[in-house]
Amino acid sequence: MNTLELLGKIKTDLQSRRQAIAEKMISGRISDIASYQKDVGLAQGLDIACTIIDETLQKINEEDVDT
């Protein structure tokens, strides 16, 4: 498995975890405001991680084009 495949798999996992949080929120399975705030923070962190992976993949692709 190369770096691009690994990053792709990590991103897919992060997105599925983000989706699980969204489904939990939509279905009303959050018990209190503290849990809601925690889930919102986790979801934001997952979104940031996906953005970082996208930027890293873009840099890797640009380096491959330059060489």
C-alpha positions, 0 to 999 in steps of 0.5 A: 500500500502506498502513501496515496492509498493509505491517506485515501483509506484514512480519509474514508474512515474519518468521513464515515465517523463524521457521518455516524456523528451526524446520524446520531445528531439527526436521530436525537440520540444525544442525551445532553448539551455536553454530549452535543458540544462534544460531538460538534467538536469531534465533527469539526476535528474530523472535517479539519483532518479531511481538509489536511489530508486533501491538502497533503494529497494535492502537494504530493500530486504537485511534487509528482508532476514536478519530477 
